[in-house]
Amino acid sequence: MSNNGFLIAAPQSGSGKTTVSLAIMAAFTRRGLKVAPFKCGPDFIDPGYHSLVTGRPSINLDGWMCPAEFVKDTFCLHSGGTDVAVIEGVMGLFDGIGSSSGEGSSAQIAAITGAPVVLVVNARGMAASAAALVKGFADFDPQVRLAGVIFNNVGSEYHGQLLRESLAVALPGLTVFGCILRDDSLAIASRHLGLVTAEDNPLSTGFVDRLAEMAEGCLDLEGLAGLGFDSAQPAGGTRLVSDARLVDPKNGPKSGVEPPVRIAVASDAAFCFCYADNLRLLREAGAGIVFFSPLTDCGLPPDIAGIYLPGGYPELYTERLSANVGMKGAILSAIHAGMPVYAECGGLIYLSQGLADGGDLVGLFPARAGMLPKRKALGYRQVETLADCIIGAAGTVARGHEFHYSEIGTLPDAIARRYRVTRQGRELADEGFCFHSCLASYIHLHFGSNLSIAPNFVAACRSYLAML
């Protein structure tokens, strides 16, 4: 793993974590450093921008969805061979699923990984009060090591001087890594609760250069790059993943292991919400990932034994998805032939009859989806399988996240439900819609929450191949 790096956090959402994170990543990358980007929490959109800026996959680190050992393992794996790891936090530093547990928080990831924390503070309208705020964060949790602060939305050079002086009095040992002057032109477009996806809003080279130049001019990049992880943390997790690997990430299949089974994964502007570790775990379980586009490809890739339809924004591309009759027919035929198909959120919508306001989609599930003016669902979910299915036997428990503005119509009882769903212990409606070997849900499962999921799905695909 990289010995250098840090976690960028904030007192609250809207403080500028993403802009600051991207600026630092862009500046480091422009200096020739290999940057390992990470994102706390279940978000899909910020990691897309991280990858755009660094040229490397950005990995989600989530202490509620995944065991601490898995978080350590995947962090060490993905930061290996890099110069600096940059972890972007989620919400406020200590905000998680409950009032005090810290589960799902940036602070939890800092404690698990041993990452020093750099706090981004929106200093608009504050001077000495900013120092009081930072002091409170520095003293709140002894497991979290606050290494310094970046003041954002600073009104002037004099305002920055006041902030530095106030903090020097309150916390003389804490580093100010920079003051960023207010610049609304560096804002990134947003949709719903998050940013517009990198696929829909690719950052121009000029914009990325401006972010890097801002970081060069305002921040102590040498000081940030020199921050190190807590040496008391183990160099790796318990290797929950690697011990069970059928395929080595660098050297391919292990001796005596069957060749990879080809699984087609939808990947384009409509289907771009997929945890990078889900694909890694599938590969390590023996899958050969083949990407395809339901928007532009006429049919499925050849010689596949399974399909993965991730989430995204298919509602923005209904006309094009509807017009691609060849792709819709190929997917429907594959499902009726018994091919294992796993679909999440946008993938579920794609398998429905379409949107209520027009456009016919695959039509497997006899209901239409409608877009709502307010958010339908947001939050962590735990599922337990009610019967055997392509991700595991009855009783398999997994965790994930749900976020959507759409609502699918009532499906008939003939469509089996395979998930018992709970939210922080409270039961929700049964879900996990199943038809033959197709399993679809609004919930984005993280395969790291249960390391049997990927092998089970790959095994289902191999069984399908054996029946041909």
N, C-alpha and C positions, 0 to 999 in steps of 0.2 A: 504494500500500500504506500501511498504518498505520505511522507512524514510532515509535510507542510500543507496548511490549509486552514479553513475557518468556516463558521456558520454565520450567515448574514440574517439577523433577526430585527425585530422592531417592537415597539410598545403596542402597536395596533395595526390592523390592515389599513392600507392607504398611505403609509408612511414613505413609500418609494422603494421597497425592498427589491422589486423586480427590475426597475430601471437601474438601480445601483448595482445589483448583481450582474446584469447584462453588461454594464459599462466596465466593471472590473474584469469580467471574463473576456470581453473584447480587447481590453488593454493588455491583459496578460498574453492572450493569443497573438496579438500583433507584435509583442516582444519576443515571440518564439517559444513561449512556455507551453507545455502540454497541460491543458486544464481538464480536470475531471469534474464535470458538473453534476450536481445532485439537487433534488427538490424534496423538502419535507412535505408529508401529507399525500393525499390521493390525486392531486391536480395533474391534468394532462397538458394544459396549455403552456404554462411556463416552461416545462421541459422541452417543448418544441422550439421555443426561442433560444434556450440554452444550447441546444444542438446546432441551431442555425449559426450561432455566434462562434462556438468552439469547434465545430466539426466532429464532435463526439456525442454518443447517446447520453442523455441526461437520465439519471436513475432516481426513482421515487424511494424515499426512506420513510417508512411509516411504522411507528411503534405500537399502534393499536391493531392494524391489519396483520402485521407480521411479528413473530417472536423476536426478542432482542438478539438472539443468536443469529437469526437470518439477516437482520439489519447489519450486524457487524460483518457477517460473511460477505454480503453483497457489496458493502462499502469497501471492504478490503480488496475484493476482486476487481471492482471497477476503477478504483483509484490506483491500482498497481501499475507501475511503469510510467506514471505521470509526475509532473513537477509540483503541482499544487491542486488541491481539491477545494472547490467552492460549493458550499451547501446553501441554497436559498431556503429560508424558513417559511413558515405558514402562519397566517394571522398574527396575533401578538405572541411574544416569546413563550409565555407560560400558558397560552390558551390551548386547551385540548377538548376532549369530549365531555368532561365534567367540570365541576366548579373547583376541584382541588387535586384530582388524581394526577393530572399532567399527561395522561395517556393521549397519544396522538398529537402532542405538542412539539414545537421546535426544541424546547428545553429537554424533552425526553431524548431526542436524537442527539443533542449535544452531549448529554450524559452517557449515552450508549457508545458513541464514537470517540469521545474525548475531545471533541472539537472546541476550540476557543470561540467565543461569540463576539461578533462585531455588531453593535446595536445602531441601527439607522433611526435617527430621531427627526421627525418633522418639526423643525424649530420655528415654524411660522408663528409669530406673535409671542415668542418666549425668549428669555435670557437666563436669569438666575433660576427660574422655574425649571428650565431644561436640566440643569445640574441636579436639582432635587429629584426629578424624575429618574435620571440615570442612576443616582445613588440608591434609590429604592430598588431598581432592577439589579444592581450589583450586589446588594445585600440579601436579596429575596431567597435564593436557593444555593446552598454551599456546593451542590453538585454541578452547578453551571459556572464556568469560568469566563467572566466578562473581560475580554482583552482590550476593548476600546470602543469608540463611538465614531459615527459619521453623522454630522449634522446636515440635514437636507432642507431644501426650501429656505435657505438663508437669504435675508433681504439685502445685505450689503457686506462689504469687507468689515466695516465697523461692527455690524451685527455679529459676524463671525468672531471677531476679537472678543466681544463681550461673552459669547458662549464659551470660548476657550478659557478665558479668565475665571468665569464662574465655576467651570468644571475643575480647574486647577486647584481652586480653594476647597471644593467639596470632596474631590477624589484626586489627590495629587499624583497618585501612581498610575492613573488611567490615561491611556493614549487617545488623543484626538487624531484620527486618521484622515480628517479633512472636513471642509465645509463646502457644500455644493450650493451655489447660488441658484435662485429660483429661475427655472427655464421651462415654461409650459410647452415649448416646441419639442421637448424630448418625451412627451407623454405618448403612450401606445394605446391604440384604439381598443375599446372593451365591448363585450357583449355579455348579457346576463350578469353573472357574478364575476366573470373573469375576462381576460383579454381575448380578442379575436385570435383564432389559431394562426400559427406561423404559416400554414398552408394557404389560408385566406388573406393573410396580411404579411407577406414576406418582407422582412426589413431590408431596405435598400442598402447597398454597400456604403452609400454616403451617410445614411442614418447611423449605421454601425460605427463608421469612422468618427462621427460626431460624438457618439457615446464614449468611444475609446479616448478621444481627445479631451473630453470633459474629465474623464478619470485621470488622465495624465496631468491635467492642469490643476485639479482640485484635491486629489487624494495622494496619500503616501503609499504608493504601490510597492515600493521596496519593503516597507514595514509590514504591509499586509502579506506579501509573498513569504516573508520570513516567519510568520506565525506557525507554530507547530502544535500537533496533537498531543494530548496528555500522554506522557510516556508510561503512566500507570495502566493505561488501557492495553489489553492484549493485542498483539500484532494481527490477530484474526479472530473470527468467531469460532464456534465449535465445528465448523466445516460441515454443517448440515446438508449443504448442497453438494459439495465436491465429493463427499464420501459415496454418494449414490449416483454419481455421474456415469452414464453409459457412453456419453460422447464427451471427450475432452475439448474445451473451447478452441484450443490451438491445434491439436493433433488429430482431431476427428474421432471416429468410432474406436473404442477399445477393442483389443483382440478378442475374438470369440463372440462379438456382439453383432447382431443383425444390422444390415445397412440401414441408413435413415429411411423412414417412411415419409413421403411427401405430404405436407399439410399446406393448403392454400390459405393465405392470410390477406384479407382485404386491406388495402393501404392506398389511400388517395385523399383528396380534400374532403370527401364525405365521410370517410372512415379512417380517422387518425388518432383515436383515443385508445391506446393500447400500452399497458405497462411493459417497458423494455424487458424487465425480468420475467414476465410471462413467456415471452418468446425465447429468452435464454433457457429457462427451465424446460420448455418443450424441446429445444435443441439437445439439451443435456440428457433428456429422456429418450432421445433417439429420433427426433423429428428433423426432417429437412424442410425448412421454411421456404415457401415459394410465394412471393408477393404478387397480387393481381389487383386490378382496378375495376370495380363494378360500374364506374363512370365511363371508362373508355375501352375496356377490353370486350371483345365480342363473345367470349366464352371463358370457361375455367381453364387453368393450366392443365397440361396433360399429365397422366399417371399419378394423380393425387389420390389420397385415401381419406382425407378429411378437410374440413373448411372451418376457418375461424373468422367470424364477422364482428370486428370490434365496434365500439361506439364512435361517435363523431356528430356531424351535423347533416344527416341525410335529408332533413327537411328543407335545407337550403338548395338542394340539388334534385328535388323530386322530378322535375321535368326531364332532366337528362337520365336519371335512373329509370324512370318510367319508359323512356324511349328505347332503352337498351334491352330489347325483347330477347335477344340471344342469351344475354347473361342471366336474366331472370329465369328463363326456361331451363338453362343448364343447372342452376342451383336447385330449382324445384325438382328436376329429374333426379339429381344426385340424392336429395333427401328421400324421395320416394323409393330410390334404389337401396336405401339403408345406409348411405354414407354418414359417418358421424359429423355433425355440424354443431358448433358452439357459437352462440350469438349473444352480444351484450348491448343493451340500450339502443343505439342507432341501428345495430344489427337486428334487434327485435323489430323495430319499426320497418326496416327493409323487408323482413319476412312477412309483414302484415299485408293487408289488401292495399294499403297506401294511406295517404292523409285524407282527412275528412273534406278538405277543400279542393281535392282533385289530385289526379295522378295515380295510376295503378302500379303497385310494386309487386313483389314476388307472389303474394297471395296465399302463402301456406297457412297462416293463421287467419280465420274468417272474421276479421274485425278491422276497423280503420282507426288511425291515431289522429288526435286533434291537438293543436298547439294551444296552450292556455296563456292568458295574459299574466298570470302569476306562476311562480315556481310551484311545481307539483311535488317534488321530493328533493331533499338534500340531506345527506348524512351517512354515517357508517351503518353497515348492515352485517349481521351474521346469519348464515344459512346453514341448515341441516338437511341433508337429502332424505326425503321420505321413502324413497325406493331406489333400487339400483339404477344408475344412469351412466352416461359417458364420462363423468368426472369422478365417479366413485360409487361404492356400495351404499346401501341405505345406512344412514347414521353418519355419513361423512360431513364434517363441519368445516366451513371455510368462512373467510371474512372478506368484505369488500366495501364499496361505496356506491351511493346512488345519487344522481343529480340530473334532473330533466324538467323541462317545461311541457312536455307532451304527456298525453294520457291515451292509452289504448282502450278501445271499447271492450265490453265484457265478452270473454271467450266462452264457448260452450263447454259443458262438463266433459265432453269427449276429448278435449285437450287436457292431458294430465298435468297436474302440478307436482313438481319434484322438490320444491324448497319449502321448508318451514322457516319463515323469516322473522328475526327479532331485531329490535333497535334498543340497545342498552337494557336488555332483558325483557322488553315489552313486545309481545307478539303482534306482528302485522299480518296482512293477508298472505295466504300461501301463494307462492309464485314459482318461477322456474318452469316455464311452459314446455312441454315435451310432446313431440310427435315422432314416432319411430326412433331414430337415433339422433334427432335434432333437439337440442336444449337451448332455450332462449330466455333471457331475463333482462330486466332493467338494471340489474346490479352488476357492476364491474368488479368481478372477483380478482383478488391478488393471489396468484398461484403460490406465492411465498407464504401465504397464511396456512397452507396445508400442502406439504411437499409431495403428497400422493396424487394431487390433481393432474399435473402434467403427465406423469407416467401412465395414469389411468386413461387419459384422453388418447395418448399415443398407442396404448394397448388396444383401445377400442378401434382405432384406425387400422392397426395390424390385423385385428380379427376380421374387419370388413374386407381387407385385401385377401385374407385366406379363404373367404367365402366366394370370391370371384372365380 
